[in-house]
């Protein structure tokens, strides 16, 4: 073939080359025409599938209606919906007949004959649909007989088959717009199907005599599927379709359906709760345990009875709180509640009868409970007739489903328009393609002849110019470019070749410049590793010039910091891999050793022999310094300059290992500053940080060079004593720490006093790991805090249980604050002359759901320490003033005394407590003189100036300030004169022993005289006997409180107590 071409002239070759594209173009044109014809057939097939889709969509709609009416008819047992059902069956049969006999369906199947697999699947699907249509007669017969057959499942599966048919029709289209419209149609039909399923099941349930909770579970699952279908449609549908979906969901009919759902859910909830109550009452429940206890008298039945009655009471209380309870349901709940109370009373009575030795028959006759009314009430709650009329529900759900059906019809019409448009476009393109092909053939023949003559002339000119190029050594010759054809492109390419040769020279110059001005040092050696070339950066980093090192080995930079093995591994890598990189320490010309990052590459020739080595290196001294700084910040506390927890952990592990080897002890002193957070809140974080720095300095001054001091975080420090021979050495250090930290700190011009609690753990007695030793030392520290602070304690295993209980109590307390598990009881304060109630003291109680009532002295100290006392105190103020305002509206103008903690009073924001009081007084419309704030003596001692400022701000609102538990602390007369105190409360501990101990009686008398001389009122706490009352009255005490007058009462009981006292005064 090449020899034949060589014998042809250029003109003949061009004619041959021009003929080949024409033939190729004709072939491509034929292929294009076939493609257009296929598009036309595809458009015709899409048009047929759209007609079928419209009939399928309508059949789905009719089947959905028949399904819902069938379920309602079966459940009603009264012939309800019979007329509507027969009418709907005719419409369904007519639509099924229309679909199966549709010419469009048969024509569509014929178009798929070329695709045997698709045609077979479609025919099988149609066969299933036709078979299901025949089976529908049997299903209908069962519906007519109102049998609980599988009508709902049959209709649902039938509709599913139709939806599968629609999906198969969607697969046949290749047009993107039609595919998207089909997807929207299927999504809308999915919403329509779930809505119709819900309507059918709901219709069946509402038509039944009683509500079925199992059926409601299926309804809830369908509602979930409906929500998923809606979400999917809103995410994927076109904007107009999405807008119509939202309009349907927002319509009044849809909103009414949601309200009916909620009403039915409420009714179902009551039924479910009634069944749970029945279970708690029946076998293994309350009545069963009652009878077992009667017969056997075993305590386990009594305990189970009490557990069951608590659960029943809780469930009945929850039922009573439900909105929209009818009077009948509420009466049934109350009947159950009263019968359960009767059982509770009788079992208490039964416990007493057991102790009297009566026979079981006698006991049974005395404690028998008539529970007939309770069982009837429970049955009325379990078996409830639907409150919603099924026909009403059918009507309100019909509107949204009809709208969805209308939307699906619109989508089908849209797909049809797109199909007709595609068919029209395909015909147009097919005709246009035929005409264009004929025109192209004519034009190619005419243009080809002129191009051949033009090409021969142009190529001859280029050949002459190329001959001139070989004679031009300066490479400055440019071939002239004429026109824009391939010859012109050839000329242009020749010019580009010349330009590339110029660029290559410039690249060589650029590489030389990079070598010259690079900031990285570059050294080039020969095959024997003798230096040939270095760049200026090499000289700048090492101090050596090219003259200093040329012909020498790079070992001139060796710093002797690396071993021989290091260099052996380097050369091994160069020989095997052809490169090496890593960090290395080298030496400058001035002798300074520095780190560098070095990369060496081997250069080989065509036969694989090494010709050169190229080394690039970078001085990384700054990076190394940065890494050292990072290490310091990682292992040291930036505030105190002490080692942090990370370095402490390493140190403990090292000391434990050494102690094991040398058979000696290691002691850990876990130090926590007492009330540091309180100090930090009052004086600010700046003062707190300076205080921590001074503490760290003092701790370092107390230890020797072998010991180790670290800050773990916050106000926690730790000392490691690694060389302990005797235990008294540890005690001496602990005493020094306590004594040194107990002396005053001068911070910002203020003298601050703090203390520390220390926990001590020993290796190996208390653990062999860092984690265990630290945790045990921390446990001992908490024990030291519990024992009064400012001391130390050695760890013992018994501490873990106490600390665990405290941690669990703290966690429950945090949950209690969130859940508001607190309540207030109020103890009346009476005038000792006539015993009239002048005020009350608010006392907090914690009702733990698991452990019951927890005393304040158990959780208030933890609340103080953790800061939870502030939200608790704020809640107490709000609740107490709300109750006080209620009593004032009832006409009881009494005062309220509320205990306030130092943390709440002296918080970081000094004005927040005053503002809170002012806002709550205004909110509840309470005059300030009716609110009294109680503080303790110790609060006055903690921070005199801060306390004075806070109390004066409260007093300025018009509130009286009580000093609580007077006599138990310092009881300084100067405090009473200096601070704005209005009332002194005498502590209960003195009242208890005043009749037996003369010293207590004299002390009370002195307190009364002191209060009278300062014109302060006095309140005695804990009065329990008439003798105490009479003696205090004789001494001149103004007011009193205690069990003699009243126990602390809940708000509702106190209101009743006030009513009784007012009534008694009115009668007398």
FIKOL-520911 format. One record per residue (C-alpha): x, y, z. Coordinates in steps of 0.001 Angstrom, whole numbers, padded with zeros to 6 digits, always signed. Layout:
<rs>
XYZ ...
</rs>
This chain:
<rs>
+000000+000000+000000 +002727+002594+000771 +004393+001849-002578 +001119+002473-004392 +000666+005803-002606 +004210+006834-003403 +003493+006429-007117 +000566+008838-006893 +000976+012545-007416 +000108+015027-004680 -003061+016064-006549 -004177+012426-006852 -003491+011858-003156 -005550+014911-002241 -008456+013731-004410 -008252+010361-002666 -008117+011969+000768 -011042+014276-000078 -013172+011314-001220 -012677+009405+002054 -014206+012131+004305 -017172+012396+001974 -017806+008658+002329 -017343+008889+006094 -019737+011837+006250 -022321+009875+004290 -021941+006980+006769 -022276+009284+009772 -025297+010935+008177 -026970+007560+007790 -026263+006744+011422 -027690+010110+012450 -030853+009507+010417 -031295+006133+012077 -030871+007811+015480 -033530+010395+014595 -035860+007614+013495 -035262+005834+016821 -036089+009077+018635 -039341+009310+016700 -040251+005741+017681 -039300+006485+021319 -041531+009575+021302 -044400+007511+019874 -043864+004870+022587 -043815+007577+025303 -047140+008924+024025 -048697+005479+024345 -047227+004938+027824 -048708+008264+028944 -052206+007173+027876 -051735+003942+029829 -050423+005881+032856 -053582+008043+032891 -055815+004941+032968 -053677+003276+035669 -053737+006410+037844 -057548+006586+037594 -057873+002884+038476 -055675+003411+041554 -057962+006238+042675 -061102+004101+042279 -059517+001129+044081 -058487+003376+046992 -062104+004503+047407 -063448+000947+047241 -060848-000218+049783 -061849+002441+052324 -065600+001798+051896 -065072-001969+052157 -063175-001693+055449 -065822+000661+056861 -068643-001671+055775 -066999-004721+057378 -066396-002949+060680 -069854-001338+060950 -071906-004590+061104 -074927-002426+060317 -074922-002152+056539 -073246+001227+056707 -071704+002403+053405 -073487-000402+051459 -075015+001952+048880 -071797+003905+048404 -069810+000672+048178 -071999-000830+045408 -071822+002393+043435 -068042+002538+043821 -067624-001094+042727 -069274-000283+039408 -066890+002609+038837 -063900+000408+039746 -065021-002392+037403 -065582+000054+034567 -062116+001601+034998 -060424-001836+035197 -062186-002883+031991 -061124+000383+030322 -057483-000248+031259 -057300-003876+030173 -059104-003204+026862 -057174+000008+026164 -055823+000155+022567 -052964+002281+023850 -051905-000525+026237 -051847-003153+023484 -050000-000792+021103 -047460+000014+023820 -046779-003681+024417 -046272-004143+020644 -043632-001372+020616 -041602-003347+023164 -041417-006512+021043 -037822-005653+020089 -036887-005647+023788 -037991-009147+024733 -037108-008873+028461 -039043-005636+028998 -041998-006964+026996 -042040-010178+029055 -041946-008272+032386 -044762-005967+031265 -046948-008870+030091 -046377-010710+033386 -047331-007592+035339 -050483-007134+033250 -051330-010818+033786 -051036-010347+037566 -053266-007248+037385 -055886-009105+035316 -055772-012138+037662 -056179-009848+040692 -059197-008308+038946 -060803-011748+038725 -059929-012479+042363 -061579-009216+043394 -065012-010860+042990 -064160-013360+045735 -062882-010593+047996 -066045-008592+047415 -068175-011613+048350 -066395-011810+051695 -066928-008075+052199 -070662-008450+051445 -070844-011072+054177 -068983-008648+056495 -066291-011223+057159 -062893-010251+058554 -061153-011269+055365 -058023-009907+053700 -059837-007180+051737 -057575-004361+052931 -054367-006283+052170 -055720-007431+048772 -056622-003911+047644 -053261-002566+048939 -051300-005227+047027 -053418-004617+043935 -052628-000887+044089 -048962-001750+044652 -048980-003797+041417 -050438-000817+039566 -047760+001457+041005 -045132-001053+039858 -046678-000849+036378 -046295+002934+036485 -042660+002533+037525 -042099+000213+034551 -043685+002789+032243 -041329+005417+033673 -038298+003262+032811 -039261+003263+029129 -038808+007024+028689 -035353+008466+028018 -036383+012116+028138 -035119+013891+031285 -038180+016143+031639 -040575+013236+031261 -038566+011148+033717 -038736+013991+036285 -042484+014389+035707 -042928+010607+036155 -040956+010762+039425 -043205+013567+040690 -046279+011546+039614 -045091+008434+041476 -044282+010499+044589 -047724+012140+044547 -049365+008739+044072 -047323+007439+047025 -048711+010256+049202 -052196+009587+047828 -051867+005844+048564 -050695+006349+052190 -053481+008893+052750 -056031+006472+051265 -054666+003610+053407 -054990+005753+056505 -058534+006725+055479 -059495+003070+054956 -058081+001840+058274 -059468+004810+060180 -062871+004280+058546 -062836+000653+059634 -061803+001521+063189 -064335+004362+063523 -067113+002149+062121 -066471-000547+064753 -068300-000753+068079 -065116-000252+070099 -061758+001311+069297 -058950-001173+068515 -055485-000090+069729 -053776-002704+067492 -055401-001183+064419 -054234+002233+065593 -050617+000974+065630 -050943+000096+061928 -052453+003544+061303 -049474+005194+063028 -047043+003251+060834 -048924+004375+057728 -048879+007978+058988 -045111+007635+059342 -044829+006360+055743 -047047+009228+054620 -044754+011754+056334 -041742+010168+054609 -043488+010306+051225 -044394+013972+051759 -040821+014834+052796 -039384+013047+049754 -041831+014793+047411 -041139+018245+048873 -037404+017653+048467 -037479+016388+044872 -040581+017832+043198 -040587+020814+040847 -041426+024164+042416 -045055+024356+041103 -045801+020808+042259 -044126+021493+045611 -046293+024603+046027 -049488+022647+045297 -048498+019927+047788 -047964+022573+050475 -051338+024167+049638 -053059+020793+050026 -051305+020192+053373 -052233+023697+054574 -055882+023458+053479 -058649+023582+056056 -059628+019968+055293 -056058+018742+055945 -055900+020720+059186 -059225+019227+060233 -057839+015735+059550 -054871+016545+061831 -057251+017652+064596 -059234+014422+064250 -055952+012490+064456 -055047+014253+067706 -058508+013627+069175 -058315+009927+068317 -054745+009643+069691 -055972+011099+073003 -058798+008528+073171 -056415+005667+072303 -053968+006910+074958 -056682+006650+077624 -057517+003089+076492 -053847+002047+076624 -053443+003520+080094 -056617+001718+081212 -055134-001597+080081 -051913-000840+081980 -053964+000007+085103 -055875-003270+084664 -052573-005159+084552 -051383-003429+087738 -054671-004393+089435 -055070-007980+088200 -053036-011133+088571 -049668-010253+090060 -051030-006772+090739 -052523-004809+093603 -055643-006938+094268 -053639-010160+093924 -051002-008898+096397 -053757-007737+098781 -055306-011182+098861 -051932-012926+099174 -051019-010708+102109 -054394-011476+103705 -053857-015230+103310 -050105-015498+103959 -049108-012302+105751 -045709-012173+104005 -043983-008795+103800 -043016-009245+100140 -046682-009039+099164 -047057-005882+101243 -044005-004351+099535 -045325-005285+096068 -048728-003875+097025 -047099-000529+097926 -045099-000454+094682 -048199-001176+092632 -050284+001439+094419 -047607+004087+093771 -047574+003220+090064 -051382+003254+089925 -051563+006611+091675 -049047+008055+089223 -050944+006791+086174 -054306+008004+087520 -052803+011429+088246 -051484+011607+084678 -054907+010642+083307 -056613+013359+085344 -054299+015962+083846 -055337+015125+080274 -057171+017879+078450 -060692+017322+077139 -061712+014537+079539 -065462+013977+079434 -067336+013992+082775 -068024+010265+082362 -064347+009407+081888 -063296+011670+084732 -065896+010042+086992 -064603+006588+086023 -061020+007632+086845 -062136+009041+090204 -064041+005786+091001 -060886+003769+090322 -058807+006179+092408 -061217+006023+095370 -061351+002214+095298 -057542+002058+095255 -057483+004438+098251 -059956+002098+099967 -057595-000837+099308 -054741+001227+100763 -056717+001980+103910 -057796-001645+104292 -054278-003023+103945 -053112-000622+106672 -055946-001913+108769 -054994-005472+107854 -051457-004883+109171 -052919-003982+112572 -055290-006973+112511 -052366-009311+111839 -050841-008190+115123 -054095-008991+117026 -053976-012694+116128 -057399-012847+114409 -058193-015652+112008 -057931-015101+108243 -061721-015358+107931 -062215-012669+110579 -059585-010502+108919 -061249-010969+105523 -064638-009905+106846 -063140-006737+108359 -061083-005595+105346 -063217-006741+102388 -063360-004123+099585 -066248-003784+097135 -064445-003186+093810 -067395-003794+091472 -067771-000099+090629 -064021+000186+090012 -064046-002768+087596 -067032-001340+085748 -065304+002035+085482 -062111+000381+084251 -064086-001563+081623 -065716+001673+080434 -062243+003137+079878 -060917+000004+078159 -063831-000454+075768 -064636+002946+074298 -066816+003615+071322 -065321+005994+068730 -066083+009632+069472 -065713+010545+065790 -068347+009655+063208 -066839+007513+060444 -068845+009188+057686 -067722+012589+058893 -064114+011381+058798 -064659+009898+055304 -065930+013265+054066 -063128+015427+055487 -060375+013082+054235 -061950+012884+050776 -061070+016495+049900 -057217+016209+050295 -057190+012845+048476 -059298+014272+045640 -056866+017184+045375 -053927+014764+045239 -055727+012824+042497 -056309+016062+040621 -052616+016882+040950 -051669+013426+039610 -053959+014039+036629 -052233+017361+036009 -048864+015611+036100 -050140+012993+033625 -051327+015785+031325 -047914+017408+031622 -046191+014144+030660 -048581+013831+027708 -047758+017351+026505 -044062+016572+026739 -044581+013335+024774 -046523+015037+021987 -043911+017769+021870 -041098+015183+021673 -042880+013361+018860 -043355+016600+016911 -039721+017606+017380 -038481+014153+016284 -040459+014361+013025 -039117+017852+012383 -035509+016808+013007 -035894+013726+010802 -037105+015785+007826 -034493+018443+008420 -031743+015815+008573 -032646+014341+005187 -032614+017764+003521 -029340+018733+005218 -027629+015521+004099 -028449+016144+000438 -027259+019747+000587 -023993+018674+002287 -023167+016146-000409 -023587+018760-003155 -021542+021372-001285 -018754+018915-000457 -018304+018029-004120 -018076+021700-005203 -015836+022824-002326 -013580+019761-002595 -012441+020586-006067 -011474+024160-005152 -009705+023001-001958 -007509+020503-003813 -006103+023117-006188 -005569+025537-003267 -003779+022923-001137 -001306+022002-003877 -000259+025644-004262 +000080+026313-000529 +002091+023179+000203 +004541+024080-002531 +005109+027469-000872 +005675+025838+002560 +008223+023411+001108 +010242+026332-000185 +010115+028118+003201 +011268+024972+005016 +014294+024767+002781 +015123+028354+003776 +014762+027412+007471 +017586+024904+007187 +019843+027688+005923 +019007+030113+008807 +021203+029331+011861 +019873+032307+013858 +016448+030638+014284 +014779+033981+013621 +012973+032949+010434 +009165+032885+010580 +007082+031008+008050 +004339+033280+006638 +000799+032255+007649 -001825+032684+004978 -005493+032089+005687 -006957+029895+008435 -006941+026413+006887 -004808+023383+007783 -001912+024726+005750 -002071+027885+007793 -002110+025725+010936 +000953+023856+009659 +002714+027148+009132 +001649+028282+012574 +002950+025026+014109 +006346+025527+012509 +006483+028981+014046 +005550+027471+017437 +008449+025002+017136 +010814+027913+016684 +009315+029682+019693 +009633+026514+021836 +013339+026331+021067 +013647+029912+022298 +011652+029028+025409 +013966+026082+026103 +016907+028461+026207 +014982+030744+028558 +014141+027758+030835 +017817+026944+031100 +018481+030525+032133 +015599+030366+034646 +016941+027141+036179 +020263+028839+036637 +018521+031758+038362 +016637+029368+040707 +019922+027692+041574 +021472+031080+042204 +018715+032676+044288 +017037+029717+046056 +016760+029999+049877 +017556+026282+050151 +021136+025208+050066 +022050+023145+046966 +025181+021048+046546 +026094+018927+043503 +028694+016139+043730 +030131+013792+041115 +029832+010023+041069 +032671+009762+043632 +030873+012223+045944 +033268+015146+045362 +031646+018574+045432 +031323+020163+041988 +028928+023039+042543 +027171+024906+045388 +024722+027800+045316 +024881+031060+047358 +022342+029728+049892 +024821+026934+050690 +027447+029541+051452 +025010+031625+053526 +023951+028638+055680 +027293+026851+056115 +029757+029717+055705 +031729+027744+053067 +032256+029179+049570 +032648+027047+046438 +036431+027585+046543 +036463+026224+050135 +034752+022947+049314 +035210+022264+045575 +036617+018759+045032 +036096+017872+048699 +033652+015433+050246 +030471+016792+051930 +031826+015215+055118 +033545+018557+055660 +030160+019517+057249 +030111+016486+059588 +029271+017516+063182 +030046+014088+064687 +026467+014130+066100 +025353+011085+064087 +026703+007562+064414 +028385+005578+061665 +025257+003446+061352 +023272+006564+060472 +025474+007251+057427 +025502+003571+056439 +021694+003582+056308 +021778+006829+054276 +024090+005347+051607 +022115+002102+051582 +018962+004095+050774 +020762+006023+048014 +021986+002810+046413 +018656+000936+046596 +016067+003683+046201 +018113+006429+044538 +017147+009012+047194 +017277+009809+050907 +015745+012512+053072 +015680+013281+056759 +016978+015474+059563 +020711+015722+060227 +022989+017808+062437 +025841+019536+060526 +028546+022027+061446 +029081+025488+059983 +032474+026886+059072 +032552+028790+062380 +032058+025523+064299 +028417+026053+065200 +026304+022896+065039 +022831+023330+063525 +019938+021074+062418 +018979+020836+058777 +016475+018936+056695 +018416+017264+053859 +017130+015580+050660 +019637+013745+048403 +018778+012536+044899 +020925+010283+042687 +021290+011243+038982 +021956+008364+036563 +022763+008207+032864 +020971+006217+030171 +022746+002992+031109 +021944+003378+034834 +025358+004533+036026 +025531+007211+038754 +026870+010459+037394 +025940+012954+040101 +024392+013478+043541 +022186+016532+044193 +021563+017588+047749 +019001+020206+048876 +018889+021252+052523 +017126+023757+054750 +018223+025202+058088 +015495+024133+060591 +016927+025756+063716 +013832+027959+064134 +011495+025004+063741 +013388+023049+066403 +013089+025986+068783 +009340+026129+068058 +009027+022412+068853 +010772+022987+072182 +008326+025807+072967 +005403+023522+072120 +006842+020812+074400 +007066+023307+077253 +003487+024503+076763 +002321+020886+076617 +004006+019866+079870 +003952+023060+081972 +001205+025286+083369 +001638+028739+081853 +000062+030514+084825 +002157+029082+087683 +005161+027748+085671 +004647+024429+087441 +004501+021075+085613 +000981+020262+084446 -001021+017015+084527 +000742+015613+081451 +004243+015887+082949 +002887+014884+086359 +001582+011618+084891 +004991+010818+083408 +006759+011724+086667 +004496+009517+088816 +005090+006548+086538 +008855+007107+086688 +008909+007415+090485 +006712+004333+090949 +009050+002302+088724 +012112+003506+090652 +010396+002836+093977 +009634-000730+092902 +013271-001278+091964 +014620+000287+095212 +011855-001063+097509 +010783+002296+098914 +007581+004326+099355 +006225+007193+097282 +003718+009667+098750 +001220+011777+096782 -000217+014899+098433 -003382+016042+096571 -003960+019690+097567 -007194+021604+096971 -007713+025200+098034 -010752+025634+100283 -013487+027961+098952 -011247+029210+096149 -014180+029521+093746 -015950+031691+096320 -012893+033968+096483 -012599+033949+092690 -016249+034976+092291 -015947+037849+094752 -012597+039365+093733 -012463+038380+090075 -010281+036082+087990 -007328+038449+087981 -006989+038250+091756 -007648+034502+091604 -004820+033952+089104 -002358+035959+091209 -003383+033978+094280 -002679+030714+092398 +000781+031996+091414 +001617+032809+095041 +000324+029416+096207 +002562+027718+093633 +005548+029740+094815 +004960+028773+098448 +004563+025098+097595 +007857+025073+095654 +009607+026665+098624 +008485+023834+100939 +010017+020898+099028 +013579+019775+098287 +015212+019048+094940 +014036+015433+094839 +010356+016306+095344 +007974+017314+092576 +005214+019977+092595 +002578+020218+089821 -000695+021970+089132 -003390+019628+087839 -005837+022402+086966 -008093+024954+088648 -007190+025132+092349 -005738+021593+092497 -002036+020983+093174 -000075+017837+093877 +003269+017099+095552 +005210+013880+094873 +007521+012788+097715 +009611+010005+096147 +012051+009190+098924 +009914+008391+101945 +011463+006303+104705 +008999+007040+107539 +005415+008245+107616 +006155+011213+109875 +008050+012773+106935 +004775+012984+105001 +002917+014398+108009 +005595+017057+108448 +005254+018192+104830 +001436+018177+105076 +001531+020279+108255 +003952+022717+106592 +001653+023060+103574 -001397+023717+105764 +000474+026209+107916 +002107+028004+104990 -001113+028346+102996 -003125+029406+106031 -001057+032601+106413 -002393+035666+104608 -001722+036449+100941 -001255+040031+099807 -002965+040319+096423 -003806+043633+094816 -003555+045510+098104 -005886+043074+099922 -004929+040489+102536 -006645+037248+101566 -006981+034242+103853 -007420+030771+102445 -006737+027239+103564 -006150+023901+101916 -007457+020360+102253 -004889+017615+101571 -005426+014003+100616 -002485+011571+100918 -002016+008254+099135 +001041+005992+099447 +002732+003598+097059 +002480+000635+097218 -000194+000534+099963 -002830+002561+098069 -002115+001600+094484 +000563+000919+091925 -000590+003089+089003 -000697+006828+088508 -004448+006819+087957 -005235+004821+091114 -002828+006747+093352 -004177+010095+092130 -007806+009044+092487 -007232+007723+096007 -005388+010881+097047 -008269+012954+095660 -010719+010799+097612 -008752+011440+100809 -008774+015175+100005 -012587+015161+099827 -012642+013407+103178 -010458+016168+104596 -012929+018735+103269 -015841+016864+104824 -013977+016795+108139 -013825+020599+108318 -011173+021635+105757 -007674+023024+106503 -006338+019581+107392 -005089+016374+105780 -006262+012784+105638 -004596+009551+104596 -006506+007433+102127 -008424+004420+103360 -010651+002047+101418 -013709+003104+103463 -013529+006592+101969 -014547+005412+098474 -018011+004456+099611 -018593+007826+101311 -017230+009807+098356 -019290+007755+095904 -022432+008513+097907 -021565+012212+097907 -020895+012245+094128 -024156+010421+093448 -026022+012854+095684 -024411+015779+093831 -025417+014335+090434 -028996+013802+091612 -029030+017334+092991 -027999+018734+089599 -030837+016807+087969 -033207+018026+090692 -032351+021648+089872 -033130+021024+086194 -036351+019125+086944 -037389+021416+089832 -037953+018562+092276 -038083+020978+095213 -041031+022189+097213 -041473+024696+100026 -042952+024135+103474 -043815+027084+105664 -043505+027177+109463 -045641+029834+111129 -044010+032528+113317 -046397+033551+116106 -046699+036411+118563 -045839+034850+121930 -048438+037003+123701 -051569+035843+121860 -050211+033084+119524 -051459+034902+116417 -049542+034166+113227 -047534+037191+112092 -045407+035508+109453 -043901+032294+108139 -040420+030999+107410 -039896+029342+104004 -038137+025961+104354 -037008+024054+101280 -037651+020329+100831 -036279+017995+098137 -038714+015327+096965 -036411+012840+095222 -038499+010538+092951 -036390+007525+093943 -035279+008188+097547 -038196+010282+098772 -037863+013378+100953 -034234+014418+101548 -033422+016708+104466 -031910+020137+103697 -028813+019486+105830 -027973+016637+103422 -027951+018680+100205 -027588+022368+101137 -023813+022065+101955 -023251+020376+098565 -025290+023075+096845 -023159+025727+098568 -019918+024055+097484 -020925+023403+093857 -022640+026743+093233 -026063+025143+092774 -027289+027169+095744 -027706+030190+093442 -030351+028693+091083 -031958+026927+094054 -032090+030180+096016 -033569+032058+093071 -036271+029385+092707 -037047+029617+096453 -037497+033405+096187 -039796+033127+093171 -041956+030357+094649 -042141+031854+098144 -043193+035290+096885 -045749+033698+094546 -047313+031890+097516 -047143+035022+099677 -048923+037067+097011 -051646+034398+096883 -052159+034557+100681 -052283+038353+100540 -055017+038151+097908 -056927+035839+100276 -056695+038541+102958 -053884+037078+105118 -051379+039941+105443 -048525+037888+106923 -044784+038322+106333 -042304+035886+104795 -038779+035070+106073 -036418+033514+103530 -032933+032112+104239 -030234+033423+101856 -026771+031885+101421 -023577+033904+101361 -022868+032764+097836 -026219+034077+096658 -025844+037331+098580 -022178+037965+097713 -022084+036706+094140 -019719+038071+091502 -022379+040525+090368 -023043+042491+093577 -026190+044155+092239 -027872+041056+090809 -029440+039922+094124 -030896+043349+094869 -032259+043600+091334 -033766+040129+091645 -035532+041052+094904 -036810+044313+093441 -038119+042619+090295 -039888+039813+092197 -041519+042235+094659 -042825+044289+091753 -043936+041222+089793 -045962+039826+092720 -047167+043259+093970 -045782+042715+097479 -044826+045550+099812 -041163+045284+100961 -042044+045246+104680 -043640+041809+104237 -040360+040192+103102 -037524+039374+105550 -034077+038069+104583 -032334+035662+106993 -028524+035429+107120 -026126+033548+109413 -023442+034885+111743 -020705+033151+109729 -021697+035159+106660 -020868+038380+108499 -017428+037005+109369 -016465+035915+105800 -016177+039315+104172 -017192+042267+106320 -017008+045031+103705 -018649+043021+100945 -021385+041878+103329 -022015+045408+104602 -022464+046684+101021 -024833+043868+100089 -026962+044180+103243 -027233+047962+102920 -028459+047568+099326 -031132+045097+100495 -032116+047307+103434 -032545+050232+101042 -035428+048332+099409 -037326+048415+102744 -036707+044781+103735 -035892+043650+107290 -032780+041498+107832 -032816+038630+110346 -029679+037083+111831 -030328+033341+112076 -029045+030791+114662 -027773+033609+116892 -025495+032398+119653 -023967+029465+117770 -021115+031498+116265 -019092+034485+117368 -022183+036462+118480 -020245+039725+118383 -022106+042761+119686 -020129+044948+117282 -021712+043097+114320 -025196+043768+115626 -024416+047484+115972 -022554+047791+112685 -024786+045821+110326 -028427+046760+109521 -029912+043886+111545 -033594+044176+112544 -034369+040814+114180 -032350+038227+116152 -033358+034555+115930 -032333+032505+119008 -031057+029076+117955 -033080+025967+118802 -030104+024330+120570 -030463+026848+123448 -034260+026504+123634 -034040+022689+123927 -032053+022799+127187 -033187+026090+128711 -035322+024370+131378 -032622+021873+132359 -029464+023975+132026 -029248+027204+133932 -026397+028358+131667 -028621+028147+128578 -031414+030006+130365 -029012+032784+131389 -027631+032981+127852 -031124+033362+126410 -031924+036031+128968 -028714+037895+128014 -029595+037684+124304 -033105+039029+124997 -031767+041915+127080 -029133+042717+124476 -031759+042708+121714 -034073+044953+123739 -031262+047382+124478 -030475+047584+120739 -034211+047869+119941 -034114+044591+117974 -036995+042135+117824 -036367+038517+118923 -037637+035239+117509 -037139+031969+119399 -036752+028824+117268 -037782+025266+118152 -040422+025874+120865 -041980+022486+121582 -043496+022714+125110 -045805+025090+126977 -043132+025526+129642 -040649+026816+127059 -043272+029187+125645 -044188+030567+129070 -040558+031087+130081 -039699+032895+126812 -042818+035030+127139 -041787+035935+130689 -038282+036873+129520 -039758+039321+126981 -039148+037428+123729 -041406+038830+121002 -042026+035971+118595 -041546+032229+118347 -041840+029221+116080 -041796+025484+116675 -043792+022269+116805 -045818+023613+119746 -047520+026012+117346 -047240+024177+114020 -045033+021895+111994 -043801+023224+108638 -046771+022972+106272 -047164+022892+102465 -048664+026044+100987 -052171+024623+100590 -052286+023259+104139 -050986+026563+105505 -053814+028410+103776 -056313+026082+105486 -054523+026621+108796 -054783+030399+108386 -058505+030074+107587 -059036+027995+110754 -057167+030503+112917 -059107+033410+111433 -062367+031559+112055 -061341+030786+115655 -060532+034447+116310 -063849+035510+114810 -065791+033090+117053 -063877+034106+120165 
</rs>
